[in-house]
């Protein structure tokens, strides 16, 4: 907290409260205490006063009560909280300022001095919802004054449903007319409502826009409140009424109203030009609502978070903003405003020249139809997504470095590196691989484009038809930008995509990407259940297995194979009410079986009081339930003192006397069936794989599909288990389809399960 | 005869939220009657076990333009009123409807593409023609739903109407309109307990109070998945009674819509003779669908055929009798 700001705000507040008080007394002396006071076309009296105090102001006498309240706020004792010594008083001074400024506007309305006359100003659309506005004169010549209730509802619905991200209260004047226009246009582009007020040495942004012929009014989402700072109170009146209308609050519930605004109304104050004491005091008032202040001049900043979601006061001197033109600077300024407030950008369409949708995901591009390919046997391609600090990512920048494919002969190949740089307040390094893997689905959604593989085995084909329609390498960036914002907006605020065909740069980044892949592998290997604070649930399958709950830990992924612990963690960030909820582990009741109190409680609640106890590392005692989506089924073969693992791809008979589909019928449905359990195939590689039952060495039979498709990984597991040729000692459908065939095979190969402790 | 008959009564700790549709002049509306549903703390009609303070009610579907794909049986039964929603609604009220379920079908881009203005006028006319509470459905196309339901919510301010359907992809605007105008919403999810729960939570997060939410769990007709939807509804209700607050909303089902999609009701010719009389079969198909769903917890059933209204109302009356336990 800046002492400078605190002092300025307190000075400003004291002055304006005194001024308001004098105005009220003068008006009462002249017009009498019963003289009516009302803002036009609203049922919320003077909304800020109503919100803060519950007072329904209808006449000048009532304003005295509001002022008494404001004065009490100025006299509040120093805060006990030493770590933020000025914050309490400053916020209270801000609140007093709001009450005082609204009181002043109330007096002005009583005297017929509002809305403010602005010669030559004509508002668009105002007459439709507020016939009484424009001072009742269709010819214009007046600022808008407060927003009427009808418009509040219309905009409020858009603010609440998210079509309109928020509003910007601009106070002051931009350094040039061009800058003023550029800033407003940037806000309009983002669907952000613009409120205008204030001036710098008599010049207001309203004048600037007026001179540049920018249409203002309800229709253009640009509302000029007035040319003094005091009129900025209408923005906070709008915010207060939003909470009263859409939050179901009533006057006086100020804490709820302020919190409502903090979490739901994405507004911010943009202070253009010099910031005087009154502006500081108003800004302190806005911070009460959780609205941060961004100034385009050099002022002290208030960075610690608390009252607002992120920073409180940010200084971004316009001259120091990088950019060739005012438009470019304005874009960065507005971008920063939206970041500081946490406004999310919504993108609904993927801007590419070919049709786009999940229907195209499975499409193949045959060699004969292909214009060019990246990766495959003749070239290399990689995709690498990584996070960077917010100020190092330029949102929406999509750049191709190196030649396009125009020089590549038809059907030829070239190298391509896809670098995706993301930033976000909620982004975590752990989400990098989760997001990176989405590239496959995102790129495949384009008609005529095929994407296979991931990391440095990426392989992308462009069809001739897609290229004929204008599809180019850059469009991969457009797709990723749009989809990452649309699908992962909850964790990603900025996305920048660089596509590299330049040979030297390609090699350079490929090396870096490979280092990152390696680091991720290590990180994954390091993620153990003991180290995690929370596991995650998955209840996606309850639609058909009503009592099934997957408990997903770092070392045991979901039985469908589609959700591992990191996926769940990201999914929870994106959709906090969705099927993946954190499960606090609680006390470990049995480290061998993998039993935690928290898991038991969660599963009991969410299985509708059916499953009381779950062991994460055993299929014999309280095994996890199976929905039906499992990649494999593990089944005990009592005669062999071991288990078999059958994969979904394997149609053959098994030593248990049942095929996969018959077994699935027995194992599924959300029941606990000791001796039989659905698993994800990557669980086979985990150190915790049936740890309590003897682990990987218990496997006496495994579908050959698994042996072959995961040969490398399984080999590593066998080595870890100390029996490098273990895989060869495990039977499969080619060597045994009955117990009678299985036992001699195991004996011949000296399978370790035969000499292990009895599995029962 | 005091031989050991086990006491099968369950003590539930949950209760369904009471939701009132419609507002009379004393609450700022113009309805002559209002309807309250919910409030039960037991499975449907188990009067020996708990209370069921409000009986389920019958809503009748009215469209803002004459349907072109309805069975001949329905067209004949309603006659001329089909082309005038106000007259249709008034007729439905005469025939015993307790709620009007008005569908703004003409707003669909492919079925007329009418807008907010037409929606306002239709809602106004139906409200003036009837004295019972109103449900307004959009055409089921997100953008148009937003457009016409916001208009309907504003036009009917004070009337405490229900706006439907609020779905996961598209609930925000409708909930906002309900918040701004003190209306109810119908939260519809596709036959899934968790999705139903999630949508209720999301709507609650927007601060619409629980007595403003009715849920539509999505159902099927007799012979077309009725059993499955029956058990999903049953699970919703069991969870609600067990104390899951996010599922304690009254349920609405569109039994008429479902029943009249079935081959058995649509087709009168070229079907086996043992299917019997087309009309009788169709009426029973709709009535059976409705009554079955009542037995698994429906609080509002939306019907189509005028002659099914008394059948279902009679069944409700019977089911609401306090059956003595031996």
HADDOCK unambig.tbl for C-alpha pairs under 7 A between the chains (distance, minus, plus):
assign (segid A and resid 153 and name CA) (segid B and resid 180 and name CA) 6.55 0.50 0.50
assign (segid A and resid 157 and name CA) (segid B and resid 173 and name CA) 6.16 0.50 0.50
assign (segid A and resid 157 and name CA) (segid B and resid 176 and name CA) 5.17 0.50 0.50
assign (segid A and resid 157 and name CA) (segid B and resid 177 and name CA) 6.22 0.50 0.50
assign (segid A and resid 160 and name CA) (segid B and resid 172 and name CA) 6.98 0.50 0.50
assign (segid A and resid 160 and name CA) (segid B and resid 176 and name CA) 6.05 0.50 0.50
assign (segid A and resid 161 and name CA) (segid B and resid 172 and name CA) 4.37 0.50 0.50
assign (segid A and resid 161 and name CA) (segid B and resid 173 and name CA) 4.79 0.50 0.50
assign (segid A and resid 161 and name CA) (segid B and resid 176 and name CA) 6.49 0.50 0.50
assign (segid A and resid 245 and name CA) (segid B and resid 180 and name CA) 5.63 0.50 0.50
assign (segid A and resid 246 and name CA) (segid B and resid 176 and name CA) 6.74 0.50 0.50
assign (segid A and resid 246 and name CA) (segid B and resid 179 and name CA) 5.31 0.50 0.50
assign (segid A and resid 246 and name CA) (segid B and resid 180 and name CA) 5.62 0.50 0.50
assign (segid A and resid 247 and name CA) (segid B and resid 207 and name CA) 6.00 0.50 0.50
assign (segid A and resid 543 and name CA) (segid B and resid 192 and name CA) 5.18 0.50 0.50
assign (segid A and resid 543 and name CA) (segid B and resid 193 and name CA) 6.71 0.50 0.50
assign (segid A and resid 577 and name CA) (segid B and resid 198 and name CA) 6.23 0.50 0.50
assign (segid A and resid 578 and name CA) (segid B and resid 198 and name CA) 6.86 0.50 0.50
